[in-house]
Structures are given as C-alpha cells and as structure tokens.
Amino acid sequence: MPGPHRTWNWTTLNNMARMLYHESPPEPGLAHVVDCWWSVIISPDGTGKPSHWVLPDGCHSLAVRVKQTWFTRLREPVLTPFRAPCLPDEEIVGIRFRPGIIPHAAMPAIHRRLRPGQTAAETLAILQDVVRVEVPNAPRSIDRMVSMVREGQGRIPMSAVAETVQLSQRHLERLFLSTVGLRPKEFARVTRLQAVVRRLITEPRPQLADCAAEFGFTDQTHMTREFSTLGHLTPAAYLRMIRDVGFLLENRLNTPVELPS
C-alpha cells in the first residue's frame, strides 16, 4: 500500500482547514519512477469555497477523483499553473511521477482496472500495482541529469550538467525535451520554483527576502517576478492562498510532518 491512507477528522489539522493535502513518498522499489503519492480532500462544510493553484513542477501527474463525479486525468509537464476546482466533499488521489518518467504506456492498464465506486485506498493500491509493472524507467542519463538539477535546486549551470553526462548542450536540450517535456533551463526554473514553494509551505512566517537570497535570486523583486511568471501569482498571494489548506507532507522515513497553513 503506497503510504497510509487516512480517514481525516476535520479537527486533526490546522483547525478546520477547508482543504487537506497529503503527500507520501513511494516505497524504495518505486522511487526511481514515482516522486510521491498524494491525496486532496475538500471539507463538505464551511463558508465560501476553497481555491488552490497547482504550480509547475516538471512532472507528469495522474489524478483520480474518487468522490463526486469520477474521472482519471493525466497532466503533462507545463510552464503554467493549474487551478484546482475544489468541489465540496471532493476527494482525489494520484501519483506524481519522477521527471523523465513518461507513464503513457501504463494508461490502458490503469483505465482497465480503475472504475467508479472504488475507495481511495483501493485506487492507490491498483495504481501501485500497475506502475510497478507497466511504467518504464527513464534513460539513465536523464535520471542523472534530473538528480543534478534537483540537488542544485535549479541553480546548476546546464553546461556543467552536459559535461557530467558527456553530451553536447544541443543534444542535452533535445533529450530533455523529448523525455522530461521541458527544456533544461525550463526544468531548472520550475525546480527552483518548487524549492521556494516548499519553503513557503514549511516555514510558518517566511521572510521573502531571505528566501530570495537562499535560492539564488538577485533580490526579492527578482524572485517575485519569476514566481509570478511561472505561478501567475506572487509569493505573498500564494501564502495567503495556502492559509485555507492543511498540509501533511511525509518525509522519506514515512514520518508525518504537520505543517502550518
């Protein structure tokens, strides 16, 4: 089973958050193809309507809605955000694949085995079984390049990446575009964006100027401009948005970490 699936008590996290997001790591045998399993649950009660922007992350992501109108939806890597509808009493579970993993070959098996009426736990178990058998590994060179960009939080020069894997920069760009779905510099940009996002989520009262310095931006204005270009909102606006979200992100030891909204 890909991580413990919880039946939420709405007083458990963040004092009646309208939307709860849970993310857990894959088992070691799937870590080369899966970044994480995730679920989103929207409270059936409360005033107003929660809203959430899903920012670019350089990954293919599969979503299955298991409460409300059933669907499966595969999103490819893009440079624009997606606004989640957030319907009352909605529950969605899914997979975020590791960059460079193209899951299209698994989709026929996923569509054959998934059907309306299955619980979130059943859906995740089926996805885990199918991914283990049907999803091919990324080319070793791509996997290594993805790791380098991520370890450098998007700040490593592409010339250094190309030199390490012994490719010309032109070949590097073609290979990245055909597998990851983004150009190398685009992937580096969204990787740095996601590093900033994770800091904004996990830091109760982040100092934006300190974030800008930590992640290699010239200044806070530079970070805000880049965040707005890729995320269509400023870091400050993103912080206001996630106040309505309860986050539970699990580390690689499967230890839950409750985070402030």
C-alpha positions as semicolon CSV with decimal commas, in nm:
position;residue;x (nm);y (nm);z (nm)
1;M;0,000;0,000;0,000
2;P;0,153;0,337;-0,103
3;G;0,159;0,512;0,230
4;P;-0,109;0,502;0,498
5;H;-0,438;0,642;0,369
6;R;-0,616;0,825;0,650
7;T;-0,982;0,896;0,713
8;W;-0,949;1,257;0,820
9;N;-1,103;1,409;1,128
10;W;-1,154;1,774;1,032
11;T;-1,020;1,894;1,367
12;T;-0,695;1,699;1,319
13;L;-0,510;1,952;1,107
14;N;-0,499;2,327;1,105
15;N;-0,823;2,396;1,285
16;M;-1,086;2,302;1,028
17;A;-0,891;2,370;0,709
18;R;-1,124;2,362;0,410
19;M;-0,877;2,160;0,204
20;L;-0,633;1,894;0,321
21;Y;-0,337;1,786;0,108
22;H;-0,147;1,468;0,199
23;E;0,175;1,363;0,029
24;S;0,372;1,047;0,099
25;P;0,687;0,901;-0,058
26;P;0,687;0,580;-0,261
27;E;0,833;0,257;-0,132
28;P;1,204;0,223;-0,221
29;G;1,132;-0,013;-0,511
30;L;0,930;0,255;-0,690
31;A;1,132;0,565;-0,601
32;H;1,302;0,559;-0,942
33;V;0,967;0,622;-1,118
34;V;0,740;0,784;-0,856
35;D;0,805;1,114;-0,676
36;C;0,510;1,078;-0,440
37;W;0,156;0,957;-0,384
38;W;-0,085;1,235;-0,298
39;S;-0,444;1,298;-0,198
40;V;-0,668;1,602;-0,168
41;I;-0,982;1,613;0,044
42;I;-1,224;1,908;0,047
43;S;-1,444;1,964;0,350
44;P;-1,819;1,930;0,285
45;D;-1,885;2,218;0,524
46;G;-1,773;2,572;0,585
47;T;-1,833;2,911;0,435
48;G;-1,701;3,013;0,097
49;K;-1,519;2,789;-0,146
50;P;-1,154;2,683;-0,118
51;S;-0,930;2,752;-0,415
52;H;-0,586;2,625;-0,494
53;W;-0,330;2,675;-0,769
54;V;-0,110;2,377;-0,858
55;L;0,220;2,526;-0,970
56;P;0,452;2,381;-1,238
57;D;0,677;2,101;-1,110
58;G;0,825;1,934;-1,421
59;C;0,636;1,608;-1,361
60;H;0,361;1,402;-1,520
61;S;0,081;1,380;-1,264
62;L;-0,213;1,137;-1,263
63;A;-0,528;1,230;-1,071
64;V;-0,827;1,007;-0,994
65;R;-1,135;1,160;-0,837
66;V;-1,294;0,901;-0,607
67;K;-1,567;1,120;-0,453
68;Q;-1,801;1,338;-0,660
69;T;-1,802;1,275;-1,036
70;W;-1,538;1,009;-1,105
71;F;-1,256;1,077;-1,350
72;T;-0,895;0,998;-1,430
73;R;-0,675;1,275;-1,567
74;L;-0,309;1,278;-1,669
75;R;-0,138;1,618;-1,672
76;E;0,188;1,664;-1,857
77;P;0,473;1,896;-1,754
78;V;0,391;2,258;-1,838
79;L;0,513;2,607;-1,751
80;T;0,173;2,733;-1,638
81;P;-0,026;2,664;-1,319
82;F;-0,348;2,466;-1,292
83;R;-0,635;2,594;-1,081
84;A;-0,790;2,304;-0,888
85;P;-1,173;2,322;-0,884
86;C;-1,203;2,222;-0,514
87;L;-1,562;2,094;-0,500
88;P;-1,723;2,045;-0,155
89;D;-1,684;1,688;-0,025
90;E;-1,442;1,605;-0,307
91;E;-1,160;1,352;-0,275
92;I;-0,886;1,300;-0,532
93;V;-0,586;1,068;-0,514
94;G;-0,295;1,045;-0,750
95;I;0,067;0,996;-0,846
96;R;0,335;1,250;-0,920
97;F;0,586;1,073;-1,142
98;R;0,956;1,145;-1,128
99;P;1,065;1,390;-1,401
100;G;1,169;1,199;-1,712
101;I;0,914;0,922;-1,649
102;I;0,656;0,905;-1,928
103;P;0,361;0,699;-1,799
104;H;0,157;0,676;-2,120
105;A;0,228;0,303;-2,162
106;A;0,057;0,235;-1,830
107;M;-0,263;0,426;-1,904
108;P;-0,452;0,142;-2,083
109;A;-0,397;-0,088;-1,783
110;I;-0,495;0,190;-1,543
111;H;-0,817;0,254;-1,735
112;R;-0,898;-0,118;-1,742
113;R;-0,854;-0,169;-1,369
114;L;-0,993;0,153;-1,224
115;R;-1,366;0,215;-1,207
116;P;-1,614;0,434;-1,019
117;G;-1,700;0,321;-0,667
118;Q;-1,351;0,214;-0,566
119;T;-1,223;0,370;-0,245
120;A;-0,916;0,590;-0,228
121;A;-0,719;0,306;-0,068
122;E;-0,826;0,060;-0,338
123;T;-0,740;0,310;-0,610
124;L;-0,391;0,374;-0,473
125;A;-0,324;0,001;-0,438
126;I;-0,421;-0,057;-0,802
127;L;-0,206;0,233;-0,919
128;Q;0,090;0,095;-0,729
129;D;0,048;-0,249;-0,889
130;V;0,018;-0,107;-1,240
131;V;0,308;0,136;-1,204
132;R;0,537;-0,140;-1,079
133;V;0,475;-0,347;-1,394
134;E;0,385;-0,105;-1,672
135;V;0,585;0,216;-1,627
136;P;0,928;0,207;-1,794
137;N;1,239;0,353;-1,633
138;A;1,382;0,681;-1,756
139;P;1,708;0,665;-1,952
140;R;1,999;0,660;-1,706
141;S;2,141;0,984;-1,844
142;I;1,808;1,165;-1,793
143;D;1,771;1,030;-1,440
144;R;2,120;1,153;-1,357
145;M;2,054;1,497;-1,505
146;V;1,726;1,530;-1,316
147;S;1,905;1,441;-0,993
148;M;2,176;1,700;-1,059
149;V;1,927;1,980;-1,126
150;R;1,723;1,892;-0,819
151;E;2,023;1,862;-0,591
152;G;2,131;2,208;-0,710
153;Q;1,774;2,341;-0,656
154;G;1,766;2,454;-1,018
155;R;2,082;2,665;-0,997
156;I;2,339;2,435;-1,156
157;P;2,464;2,559;-1,497
158;M;2,343;2,344;-1,784
159;S;2,696;2,340;-1,923
160;A;2,805;2,155;-1,608
161;V;2,521;1,906;-1,648
162;A;2,608;1,843;-2,013
163;E;2,975;1,796;-1,928
164;T;2,898;1,548;-1,650
165;V;2,684;1,323;-1,873
166;Q;2,918;1,379;-2,171
167;L;2,661;1,532;-2,404
168;S;2,668;1,845;-2,614
169;Q;2,432;2,116;-2,493
170;R;2,229;2,077;-2,813
171;H;2,191;1,701;-2,755
172;L;2,110;1,769;-2,389
173;E;1,828;2,002;-2,489
174;R;1,678;1,756;-2,739
175;L;1,695;1,469;-2,490
176;F;1,541;1,673;-2,208
177;L;1,259;1,799;-2,428
178;S;1,172;1,450;-2,556
179;T;1,169;1,284;-2,212
180;V;1,103;1,543;-1,941
181;G;0,881;1,753;-2,167
182;L;1,062;2,077;-2,085
183;R;1,389;2,230;-2,198
184;P;1,674;2,202;-1,946
185;K;1,658;2,568;-1,842
186;E;1,279;2,547;-1,811
187;F;1,311;2,244;-1,585
188;A;1,572;2,427;-1,377
189;R;1,333;2,721;-1,338
190;V;1,041;2,508;-1,215
191;T;1,277;2,313;-0,987
192;R;1,384;2,636;-0,819
193;L;1,019;2,748;-0,802
194;Q;0,927;2,426;-0,623
195;A;1,214;2,473;-0,377
196;V;1,071;2,816;-0,292
197;V;0,717;2,674;-0,267
198;R;0,827;2,405;-0,024
199;R;0,997;2,668;0,192
200;L;0,683;2,884;0,192
201;I;0,476;2,583;0,299
202;T;0,706;2,459;0,574
203;E;0,817;2,792;0,721
204;P;0,542;2,942;0,945
205;R;0,638;3,305;0,874
206;P;0,890;3,309;0,591
207;Q;1,095;3,618;0,522
208;L;1,070;3,658;0,146
209;A;1,397;3,847;0,119
210;D;1,574;3,560;0,296
211;C;1,408;3,308;0,061
212;A;1,527;3,506;-0,239
213;A;1,886;3,504;-0,113
214;E;1,876;3,135;-0,019
215;F;1,760;3,023;-0,362
216;G;1,995;3,239;-0,564
217;F;1,771;3,522;-0,680
218;T;1,924;3,867;-0,722
219;D;1,674;4,010;-0,474
220;Q;1,313;3,971;-0,357
221;T;1,184;4,156;-0,664
222;H;1,360;3,908;-0,890
223;M;1,205;3,614;-0,701
224;T;0,858;3,772;-0,711
225;R;0,885;3,831;-1,085
226;E;0,990;3,470;-1,154
227;F;0,724;3,331;-0,917
228;S;0,458;3,541;-1,090
229;T;0,572;3,436;-1,438
230;L;0,552;3,063;-1,361
231;G;0,282;3,062;-1,094
232;H;0,059;3,351;-1,205
233;L;0,060;3,492;-0,851
234;T;0,313;3,648;-0,618
235;P;0,477;3,464;-0,324
236;A;0,272;3,678;-0,086
237;A;-0,050;3,584;-0,268
238;Y;0,050;3,218;-0,258
239;L;0,099;3,242;0,118
240;R;-0,249;3,390;0,155
241;M;-0,397;3,113;-0,058
242;I;-0,245;2,825;0,141
243;R;-0,389;2,954;0,468
244;D;-0,701;2,757;0,370
245;V;-0,501;2,438;0,313
246;G;-0,395;2,179;0,569
247;F;-0,069;2,017;0,458
248;L;0,060;1,680;0,571
249;L;0,390;1,605;0,398
250;E;0,572;1,286;0,489
251;N;0,948;1,252;0,476
252;R;1,138;0,958;0,333
253;L;1,116;0,775;0,666
254;N;0,734;0,789;0,641
255;T;0,717;1,012;0,948
256;P;0,419;1,252;0,916
257;V;0,505;1,619;0,950
258;E;0,212;1,850;1,016
259;L;0,261;2,190;0,858
260;P;0,102;2,527;0,923
261;S;-0,148;2,677;0,684
